[in-house]
Amino acid sequence: MRAITTAVLLFLSTFATADVLEVTIWQPMPGQGPVTFQYAAEAQAIQEKLGASVSVGADLEGNMHYALSFDNWTEWAAFGAKLDASPDWSNFLSKINAAPSAERLDHYLLNVAAPGGDGSIYQVFVWQPMPGRINELIAAGMEAKQIHEKAGANVGVYVDQLNRMHYGMSFPTWDAWGKFQDTPDPAFQNWMAEQNKDPTGTLIKVYTANEL
């Protein structure tokens, strides 16, 4: 199986022209998975009426990934104001707070440094950079993206509010994802061997999920 075991791209959070993603990962309480995803559908309907683009996914551990996307930070802030003023959203929050179905595991505000292509199956590697090595991470990530895309993956690169890098690979189907994992890529293996001589980041989380 091919997994990224060395540093990839980190991009500065001040990249002003990047798109913006807000991702929240929820862990359903025992037996509450269906309720959690029903709540997500209700939230999506309200938020899309207010102008957000919303996607919902589920990872292999049964957690829900709820993502909103915006063209820029100004749009993100304006949406927050609309949400605060929405009676529908206020009523929805009262409803789920009275009968919670999940606990929040993670919350990320992300700049899109290098957008990826379409794909309903995605695998995200979250990296913590070594101190003072951001420029090296940028160079390594650009190389990794080029190699993986030549091998058939769609790759997007994001940076969160704590300057952790999210390296996302997406695929159209689980079969395509499996083929990618099972097919050795000499170019990536050689590149990885060089990077492992002096790694510039630490892998801290991996999410494998599909968009619903």
C-alpha positions in Angstrom: 0.0 0.0 0.0 1.2 3.5 -0.9 1.0 5.9 2.0 2.7 9.2 2.3 5.4 8.7 4.9 7.3 11.9 4.5 6.6 15.7 4.4 4.3 17.2 1.8 3.0 20.7 1.1 2.3 23.4 3.7 1.2 26.8 2.5 1.1 29.9 4.6 -2.3 30.8 6.0 -1.9 34.3 4.7 -2.4 33.1 1.1 -5.1 35.7 0.5 -6.5 34.5 -2.8 -7.2 30.9 -1.7 -10.6 29.4 -1.4 -11.8 28.6 2.1 -13.0 25.4 3.7 -14.5 24.9 7.1 -14.6 21.2 8.1 -16.1 19.7 11.3 -15.7 16.0 12.1 -18.4 14.5 14.4 -18.4 11.2 16.2 -21.9 9.8 16.6 -22.9 8.6 20.0 -23.6 4.8 20.2 -26.6 4.0 18.0 -27.0 7.6 16.9 -25.4 7.5 13.5 -28.7 7.7 11.5 -29.8 10.7 13.7 -26.5 12.4 13.2 -26.7 12.2 9.5 -30.3 13.3 9.5 -29.3 16.4 11.5 -26.6 17.0 8.9 -29.2 16.9 6.1 -31.3 19.5 8.0 -28.3 21.7 8.6 -27.2 21.5 5.0 -30.7 22.5 3.8 -30.6 25.6 6.0 -27.1 26.6 5.2 -27.4 26.2 1.5 -30.4 28.5 1.5 -28.1 31.1 3.1 -25.5 30.8 0.4 -23.0 28.2 1.6 -21.7 25.2 -0.4 -22.0 22.1 1.8 -20.8 18.5 1.5 -21.2 15.7 3.9 -19.0 12.6 4.1 -18.5 9.5 6.3 -15.1 8.0 7.2 -14.3 4.3 7.7 -14.7 4.7 11.5 -18.3 6.0 11.1 -17.5 9.6 11.8 -19.2 12.4 9.9 -17.3 15.0 7.9 -19.3 18.2 7.4 -17.6 20.7 5.1 -18.6 24.2 4.0 -16.7 26.0 1.2 -16.4 29.7 0.4 -14.7 31.8 -2.3 -12.7 33.8 0.3 -12.6 34.8 4.0 -14.9 37.8 3.5 -17.6 35.5 2.2 -17.0 33.1 5.1 -17.4 36.0 7.6 -20.6 37.3 5.9 -22.1 33.8 6.0 -21.4 33.6 9.7 -23.4 36.8 10.2 -26.3 35.4 8.1 -26.2 32.2 10.2 -26.3 34.1 13.5 -29.4 36.1 12.3 -31.3 33.1 10.9 -34.4 32.0 12.9 -34.3 28.6 11.1 -30.7 28.1 12.3 -31.5 29.2 15.8 -34.4 26.7 16.0 -32.2 24.0 14.6 -29.6 24.6 17.2 -32.2 24.5 20.0 -33.4 21.2 18.6 -30.0 19.4 18.5 -28.8 20.8 21.8 -31.9 19.3 23.4 -31.2 15.9 21.9 -27.5 15.7 20.9 -26.4 12.8 18.8 -22.7 13.3 18.4 -19.5 14.8 19.8 -17.2 17.1 17.9 -13.8 15.5 17.2 -12.1 18.1 15.1 -12.7 21.5 13.5 -10.5 23.0 10.8 -10.5 26.3 9.0 -8.6 25.7 5.8 -7.0 27.7 3.0 -7.0 25.9 -0.3 -3.4 26.2 -1.5 -3.7 23.8 -4.4 -7.2 22.5 -5.3 -7.7 18.9 -6.3 -10.1 17.4 -8.8 -13.4 15.7 -8.4 -13.7 12.4 -6.5 -16.2 11.1 -4.0 -13.6 8.9 -2.2 -10.9 10.8 -0.4 -8.0 10.2 1.9 -6.5 13.1 3.9 -3.1 13.1 5.5 -2.6 15.8 8.2 1.0 16.9 8.7 2.7 18.9 11.4 5.8 20.6 10.0 9.2 20.5 11.7 10.2 23.9 13.2 11.5 26.3 10.6 11.1 24.0 7.6 8.0 25.4 5.9 9.8 26.3 2.6 11.1 22.7 2.4 7.6 21.4 3.0 6.3 23.5 0.2 8.8 22.2 -2.3 8.3 18.6 -1.2 4.6 18.9 -1.4 4.6 20.3 -4.9 6.7 17.3 -6.0 4.5 14.8 -4.2 1.3 16.3 -5.8 2.8 16.1 -9.3 3.9 12.4 -8.8 0.6 11.3 -7.4 -1.5 13.0 -10.1 0.6 11.3 -12.8 -0.2 8.0 -11.1 -4.0 8.7 -11.2 -5.0 10.5 -8.0 -6.6 13.9 -7.7 -4.6 15.9 -5.1 -5.6 19.0 -3.1 -3.4 20.7 -0.6 -4.8 22.8 2.3 -3.5 24.4 5.4 -5.4 24.8 8.6 -5.5 27.6 11.3 -2.6 26.0 13.2 -0.4 25.7 10.1 -0.9 22.0 9.8 -0.9 20.7 6.2 -3.8 18.6 4.9 -2.8 16.6 1.9 -6.0 15.2 0.3 -6.1 12.5 -2.5 -9.4 11.8 -4.1 -10.7 9.1 -6.4 -14.0 8.5 -8.3 -14.7 5.1 -6.8 -13.4 2.7 -4.1 -12.1 0.5 -6.9 -10.0 3.3 -8.2 -8.7 4.0 -4.7 -7.9 0.3 -4.2 -6.0 0.1 -7.5 -4.0 3.1 -6.7 -3.0 1.7 -3.3 -2.1 -1.7 -4.7 0.0 -0.5 -7.7 3.6 0.3 -6.9 4.9 3.6 -8.3 8.7 3.6 -8.7 8.8 7.4 -9.1 7.1 7.9 -5.8 9.1 5.2 -4.1 12.4 6.8 -5.2 11.2 10.3 -4.2 10.1 9.0 -0.8 13.4 7.3 -0.2 15.2 10.6 -0.7 12.7 12.5 1.5 13.0 10.0 4.3 16.7 10.8 4.6 15.8 14.1 6.2 12.0 14.3 6.9 10.6 17.8 7.3 7.2 16.9 8.9 5.4 14.4 11.1 2.2 12.6 10.0 -0.4 13.1 12.8 -3.7 11.9 11.4 -5.2 10.1 8.4 -8.8 10.2 7.3 -10.3 7.8 4.7 -13.9 8.7 3.8 -16.5 9.0 1.1 -18.7 11.9 0.2 -22.4 11.1 0.7 
